[in-house]
Amino acid sequence: MTALFDKLSPESRHAPESGIVEVFNAGWGREDLIPLWAGEGDLPTPDFICAAAKQSLDAGETFYTFQRGIPELREALADYHQALYSRKFSAERFFVTGSGMQSIQLAVQALASAGDEVLVPTPAWPNIEAAVGLRGAVPVSVPMRLENSGWRLDITDLEAAITPKTVAIFLNTPCNPSGWVADEESLKEVLNLARKHGLWIIADEIYALFYYGAGPRAPSFFDIAEDDDQIIYVNSMSKNWAMTGWRVGWISAPPELGQVIENLIQYSTSGVPAFSQRAALTALRDGQPFLDKQVQLAREGRDCVVGGLGALDRIKLSAPQGAFYLFFSIDGITDTRQFAMDCVRQTGVGLAPGTAFGAGGENHIRLCFARSRGDLEEAIQRISVWLPEI
């Protein structure tokens, strides 16, 4: 086996194991499991979305289709963005992908070659750095600063990390796992820095509507950028409409990149199934009430875990500004991987270790609060009983 392994590409050999999946595997199958490790809620995809996929299947839409996405869905994405950001969008900016993860992979493929560097403020979702590494490029962590008020990205730290090999900045806001949200001034700083150095920005704004400040959404590069700025936006149907298992995402990019993105889709998945796209189209057009429900449940979950865990003596946390994760630390716990493994085995509560999220996150634990109030309260109760014992 070692001989076969050694014959694989260095990029594939060095792809990191997921610290989240490790805990998942350790706890899966428990009857009393409360799985708070993954980035998804506990509501199934609504029936009206599933019905659209069934209708498409019944109509025989099981063949190859447009690589960039069916025209109706691309138009719906343009309309969705126009309503959200109060500006006109062309459908030519939008490209349907096989998940938000594939959107990230395609963006990295389009921008980075072997040896290039991509700056990633951390802690960050681990798949980001892995996507860069699998390309043969180098993810460069830029640790964010943790202050009493929460996490902060220092623009001087970001600029100091730029080298002649830097080609892009990856920015996820609202942030998984920390819940940090870049305000408009911070976004302007990052955009000006990218313009100054001729860098691309990969903007992951997937949690834009899970925002707990003033207004219906988080600040966005769409608020300040020009159409021809070097920005590729990556997004997904997964979080807003409870469609994590559908694997449908999208890219928004300058139309000039259209043929390149189409080619990359062609040589990876050759497009997203038409019936999945019909489901996504229905979600965008008719899913606002469900989306509002999702955001309200996340807000209530946030209040529940911040209040419940925040009342425990050893736990340190700040209320997240966005997304649906609590990223907290515990006095006396330095090995969060072992803590997460022990927690799921001894209490049945599945949490994600901070070691999975890169530099700066090692001493933290991530909890997804997009769950039922009953599950969250039970998880808090189990942790509060178990914590004094360790």
N, C-alpha and C positions, 0 to 999 in steps of 0.2 A: 504493500500500500504506500509506503514511503517513497518508493521509486516512482509510482504513478503521480503522487502528490507533487513531487519535485519537478515533474514535467508540465505542470500547469503554469499559466502566466503568473508573474509576480503579483499583478493587481488582484487576481482572483484568490491567490493563496493568502494574501494579506488583508482581504476583506474582513472586517471585524465581526465577531459574533455579537448578536444583539443582547445587551444586558437585560432588556425588557422581556424578550422571548425566553431567556433562561428562567426567570421567575415564573412566567406563564407556564412553562413546562413543569416546574416544580409543584405548582398548585392545581393544575388542571385535573378535573375529575372529582374534586372534593364536593360533597353534597352541600356543605355550608359555605361554599366559596362566595366572596364578595369581590368581584374582579374590578379593581380600580386602577389597574396598571396601564391599560390601553387608552388611546385617544378616541373613544367613541361612547355615545350614550347607550341607554338600555331600551330605547324605543325602536321598534322595527320600522322599516320603510313603510310609509302610509299606503293604504290600499289603492288610492287613486293614482299613485305613481306606478305601483306594480301593475295596475290594470292597463296602463298605457303600453307597458312592455308586452303584456299578453296580447293586446290588440295588434301590436306590430307583428308578433310571431304568427298570430292567426292570419294576418294579411300576407304572410310569406316573406317578410323582410329578414331573410337569413343569408343574404348574399353579400359580397364585397360592396362597399359604399365609398363615399368621398373620403379621401385621406385626411383632408382638413376638417372633416365633420359635415354632417348634413346641413344644407343651407338654412333650414328652418331653425336649427339649434344655434347656429352662429348668429343669426339675426336676433334670436331671443337673448343670447349673451350680450349683444350690443345694447338691446333694450334694457336689460337688467342693469348694466353698468350706467346707462344714461340716467335711469331712475335713481340709482344709488349715489352718483357723483355729480348729478346736475350739469352734465355736459354731453355733447354729441359724440357718439362712438360709431365707427364703421365696422360692419361685420367682417371686413377684411383683416381686422386686427386679431381675430379670434380663431383658435385652432383647438379642436377637441382631441383629448389624449386619453390614454388608458389609465388614468388616475393622476392625482397630484404628484405622486412619486415619479411617474413617468414624465410629467411636466418638468420636474427638477432635473431628471436625467437628460432630457432633450436639451434643456437650457445649458447644462454643463457641457454636453457634447458640442453644441453650437459655438460655445465661447472659449473653451479651454482645450489645449493640447497637452501632451505629455510634458511634464516639467513646469507647466504654468502654475501659478498660485491663485487661489481663491480665498479671500478673507471671510471668516465666519465668526461673528460675535458669539461667544459662548457664555453660559451653557446653551446648547442648541439640540434640536432633534437629531439623533445620531445618524439618521439616513442621509442627512445633508453632506456631512464630511465623507461618508462612505461613497456617495455618488461621485464626489470629486476624486477620491482615491481610485475608484474603479476605472475612471477615465485615464489614469496615469498622471493626473495633475496632483497638486499638493494643497490640501486644506490647511489654512493658517489660522489657528485660533486667536481671537482677540478677546480675552476675558473681560466681561463687563464688571463694573464695580458695584458691590453690594453695600448700600448705605442704609441708614435707619428708615428711610422712606421707601426703600425698595431698590431694584436694580437700575443701573444707569450706564448707558453707552457713552464713553468719553471719546469725542472726535479726535483728540490728540493721540489717543491710543490706536485708533483706527489708522490715522495717517502714518504713524510711526511704523506700522506693520507693512506698509507699501514698499515693494522692491521693484526693480526692473522686470521681474517675472510676473508681477501681479496683473491679472486681467479682469477680475471681477470682485464685487462685494456681494455676499449673500446676506440679505436682511429679512428676518422673519418677525413681523410685528402685526398684531399682537403675538407674543412669543410663546412657543412651546419649548421649554417647560415652565419658564419663570413667570409668565403672565405680564411681563413688561410690555408697555405700549409706547412707541416713539411718538412724541408730540410733533406738531408741524415744524417747529423750529429745528428739532433734531433731524427730521427728514430733509429739510433744506440744507443742513450742514453736510449730510451724507451725499446728497445730490450734487452740491457744489464741489465736494471733494472728488466725486467720480468725474465730474466735468473737467476739473483742474488736471487730473491725471489721465484722462482718456479711458477711464474704466467703465465696464458694464456694471449694472446692478441687476441681480436676480431678486425680485421682490416677492416674497411669500406672504400674502395677505389673506390666507385661508380663513383666519379667525376674525376677519374684519367686523362682523356683526356681533360677535361675542365680546362686547365692549361695555364697561361699567362706569364710564365717565359721562360727560354731558354729550348729548347727541345720539343719533341712531346707529352710528358706526365709528370705528377708529379712524384717526387721521391716515391719509394714504398718499403715496407718491402721485396718484392721479390728481390730487388737489393742487399740486405745485409743478408737475413736470410738463414739458412740451411733448407733442406727439412724436418728435424725432429724437428724443432723449434716448440714451443707450440703456434702456430698461426692458427686461423681460419679466412679466408678471406670471406667477404660477398659482394655480388655484384648483379647487376640487369640489365636486358635488357632495363629498362624504359627510362633512360635519353639519352643514346647514339643514340638509334634508334626510338625515339618517340613512345615508346610502354608502356606508363604508365598504360593504361587500360588492358593490356594483362596479367599482374601479372605473369611474369616469371623472376626468379632470379637464382643465383647459389651460391654454397659454394665451396671454395677450401680449402682442409684440408689434413693433412697426411693420406695416404691410410689406416693406422691402425685404423682410426676412422670410416671406411666405413660402417661396419655393424651397429654401433651405429646410425650414421646419417640416414642410410636406415630405421632403426626401427622407428626413430622419424618422418620421412616422412610418413611411413606407418600408424602411429597412429595419424596423423594430417590430411593430405589430401589424402593419398594413391596415391600420384604421381601427376604430371602435365599433363594435356591433351596432347595427341600426336600431335594434330593439332597445338596447341600453340608452342610445341617444334619444329615442322617443320618450323614455322614462325621464331622462334629464330635462327634456323640453317641457314636459308636463310639470315637473317640479318647479322650474323657473317661472312658468306662466301662472300656475294655480297654487303654488306652495307657500305663499306668504303667511297665511294663518298658521300653518304648521311650523314655519320658521320662527314666527313670533313666540309660539309655544316653547320651542326649543330654547330660545334665548332666555325666556322667563324662567324656565326650569333650571337653566345653568346659573342664573342670578340667585335663585333661591338656594341652589346647592352650594354656591360660593358662600353665602351668608351662613349656611349651616356648618360647613367645615371650618371656616375662619373663626366662628364663635365657639364651636365645640372643641377643636384641637387647640385653638388659641388660649383656652382656659386651663390647659394642662401645663404644669410648672416647667417642664424641661423642653417644651416645644417653642421654637422661635419661628415666626412667620410674619410676612406682610401681605395684606390683602392684594390679590392680583388685580391689575387694571383691565385685563382682557384675557381671551382664550377661556379654557375651562379646566385649568389645573392649579392645584396648590403645591407650591415648591417650598418645602419647609425643612428645617434642621432640628436635631434633637441633641441637647447637651449630653456629652458622654458617648455619642455614637459617631465613630469616625469611619467605620467600614460599612457603608450603606448597602453594598451588595449583600453582605452577610446578613445585615438587618432585614432586608427585603425577603431573603430566603427564609430566615427564621420566622418572620412575621406571617408569611403565607402558610408555612407548615404548622405553626403553633396557634394561629388565630383564624386562619382562613381568609384573611384580608390581603388581597393582592395589590402591592404597591410597586412602583418603578424606582430602582436605585439611582441616585444622582450620578454614580459612576458611568451611567450610560449616556450622559449628556455633555461630556467633554469638560475642558478646563473651566474651573470655577464652580462646577456643580457637584463635585465629588462628595461633599458633606451634606448633601440635601437628599430629600425623598420627594418623588412626584406622586400626587394623588389626582385622579380624574374625578371631578365632582359633577359631571353631566350624567347623573344617576338619580334614581328615585330617592326621595327624602328618607324613606324607611331604611334603605340600604346604607345610606350615609350615616344615619344616626346609629345603626347597629355597628358599623365599622368603627365609629368614634368610641362607642361603648367598649368594644373588644380591645381596642388599642389602649384605652384609659385603664383597663384592668390589667393588661399584660405589661405595659410599660414600666411600672414600678418593680417588676420582677427581673428586669434585665439591667 
